[in-house]
Structure formats: C-alpha cells, structure tokens
C-alpha cells in the first residue's frame, strides 16, 4: 500500500485544496530539496527529487568517481536510493549533490501515476541536455518506471544508458561496467528472494535523527488500480535479525526515530525466507516459529526502548488487534496508523479488489479507538473510480464523518497502463465530476483535520525536534506521537532533543506551542 498513488495527489493547505505538510505524506520523503546542479527547479507536485548528500567513505576501495542520485515518490524509493549508494560506494563511487562533479546520474523513479512519470521524463531530458557538454556523463533509471518503460528508454527514445529494476540493485556495478565499455545495460528481473537485508544503507540527506528501515518488499494484494505488484513483484519479508541489527546501528549513531517500511507492513511474515505466498508450503517447524508483524514490532520496541518507532503502510485486512496491543504495551511505538481505505462504498471496494468491506474497516477503527484512544489515523481516498455513483461518493463522505481522520491523502482516479482496472474498467467518470467529488472529500478532511488539532490545544505533547521550521528560523519543527507537526520557539533546544511542548494554537495540520521542558 505504501506506493499506491493512483492519480492526482492533492496537497491540502490552510484555506486551499492542498493537503498540508509533506512531512505527513507516507508517499513522499520528508527532506528538503537540494538542487545545486544549475538545472531549473522542479515544479512541486508532491514527488520532489531527493538528492544525495556527501558521505564518509566506509568502503575499503578508493572512490575515484561520483554518482548523483535523485529519488522520486515514496519513502520506499528513498530507502532504496540509500541501498544503491551503499552498493555503488563499494564499487568506488562517492555520492555528490553537484551534477557538474558527477560521472553517473541515477534517477530513482515513481510509476504510480501519469504525472509522476512525466516529471521524471522531463528530468531525464534535462540530464541529456547536460550530456551534450559532458559526453562522458552516463544516465540511468532505477525503480518502478524501469521495468515498465525499459524498451522505450533504451531503444526507442535513447534517453538513458542504464535501466535497473527495484530487485536488480546488486547488479549495478556490473551494469555500470557495461555502459563504461559503451554498451547499454538493463536488468529488470523481479526476485522472489531479494530483500537487501545484507546491505548497510548509506544515510542520504539525513538529519541524523530519523531514518527508514525496510522490512518487506513487493505486494501480493493486486488492487485493480495499482501498478506496484507489477513493478516491485511478489511480497517477501526481511530477516528480523538484520532489521534489529540495522536499528541498533542507528541507535548507536544517535538516531532517535525509525520508520519501519513496506508496501504492507502488517503482512510481514518471516519463516526463513521466500515469498509470503509460499508460506503454505513451509514445514511445521517453520510455521510454528514464524515471526509476524506484531512479534517483530514487539522485539524492535523491546530492544530499542529509547528509540521512537513508526511504521507505514498498514493494509486494513492484514492489521490485527495483536499489533494494537503491542502498540499499547510500548510507549516508544508512536500512536499513529496510516490506514488507507480508498472508498467508503462496498461496491467500489469490491471493484478495486480491496480485501475488506466498509463494515470490517469500521470494526478495525473501533478497535483502534478502544485500545489506543489517543491514536492518530490517516487515510488514502480515491475519487472518481470507474462506475462510482453519487451514492458511492456519499458513502465515502459518511465514512469520513464517522472516523474523522487526522489527515489524509486524496486522489482523483486516472488509470495506469497494465493494471486490471485499465484492462477491464472504462474510465467513465467525467473530469468535472471527479474534481467536484475530490473537492468535497478534501473539504471534509480539512474540517476534520482542524477538529483533531484543536483537541491538542491546552495539552502538553512530547515532540522530537527534526529540523528548523520552514517559515521561521527562530522556530523548531518536529512531530508528536500522532504524527502531527509541531512548531515552537528554539530557545536552547537542538535537533534530536525530545521536548515537552504546551500547545497554544493550531491550524488544520500544525500545532503551535511553547517548550516547557525536555522530554
């Protein structure tokens, strides 16, 4: 579910139709964009390029060449870029922010919607313009667009030299060698085993406080609107020992918070390795000793009690009350769940091949409210799915009214080539109807977002300082347990501090307060 962006992402800001605050977006990495390449800045469409930072050379090999990496789309893509930087570091490449220094440019791509692909295409054309003045520069495409558009990129349009899919990053040194010898290079083979659990990621553009830790790859859900199963392959889980080891390494380096990542973290299942679908073939011993997500979460929180833990994304049919009880057990697991629903109509949910009903989703919400009364909940919602009626739309609005989400990520449907919906369902909702329905969803979410933030006014919340506020150099910005952004005067605090902040005011997505003590 992590990467499922079927259509036009709408960012809601105060008094606008935009979803405020990319920090809350599970689909977009949260860092600032650093462009020192001389290329024109990119339009901010929710898929910002995330450029690499200079890293210390921990490889035994000298780094005589430099690679410039841009990541588009979800947190998973950014996490993958950190894996790529590590693999290429061992092959003698240092990362750089300066395109003029680069020998190799890699663009980690998002294929979840048409606008995302067009953004990447425009960027690739710009890089090809740079190649005219630097003919030795090589350009490669990584990630979800690689598998889908490999032939167009390499053979028809000839805009890249290298194409590598999400499961082929360990082959990058060989692919780079191929292009250095004047040959095009491609590997988009999807793996049933690869999790990169043995790779130590290079932390790019890090604030030294928060980090991503991947726990699963791929997706088996086959929602009809989604390309992820076709671009990232079958679902498989990472060895829990490697996950805990990576978390310990981060804690030893002073990191204060990790987000456990996966397209669907709640379906995490380790039984010794292999696709989740093959679990039924596992031995009795493997089944008896298998580790599910609630057990992994319990182990992680127990071994790192001083580190905040978040996770994303959850799929309603896979989330169990066991996970909720583990969250309640450990105070260092944040009270926040991103729980995409996509529609409030059973008829539309069935057409989407969502494996839950409206009633089952509401039952899960009720469990969350009972077991974790202070839990923040966010949503994904699609407006204008094929054959959606006005009654279906009203059921979505009524579901929103029942849950009153803290915030959400709302989309207007547009079909993606190759998906079951594109093959079997006609995109038959007029554009003006889609826009009107989306606006009604956004307006409802704005009202609920303000309602939720208002509940914090007068309370004192613990905040982890992550960065300087974008709007004021005199204020820090961080998040509370519920993933709501909090800004407050800097005083003598610093990035990485846990601070108790008394909330004095709010917008629909931001809490404003004053620090009262260290957390």
Protein Blocks (a to p, Z undefined) as FASTA:
>chain_A
ZZmcfbccddddehiabdehjklpmkbcfbdcddfehpacdddehiaccdddddddfbfb
dcfbdcddddehjfklmmmmmmmmmmmmmnopacdfblklpmbdcddddfkbmklmmmmm
mmmmmmmmmmmmmmmbccddehjllmmmmmmmmmmnopafbdcdfklmmmmmmmmmmmmn
opacddfbdcfkbgolmpccddehiehlaccddfbecjfklpakbcklmmnopaddddfk
lmmmmmmmmmmnopabdcdddfblmlgccehiacfklmmmpcfklmmmpccfklmmmmmm
mmmmmbccddddddfklpcfklmmmmmmpmklccbddddekiacfklmmmnopabdfklm
mmmmmmmmmmmmmbccdddddehiahiafklmmmmmmmmmmnopabdcdddddddehiak
lmmpccfbcfklmmmmmmmmmmmmmmmmmmmmmmmgopacddddfbdcfkbckbccdddf
kopacdddfklacehiacddddfbdcfkbccdddfbdZZ
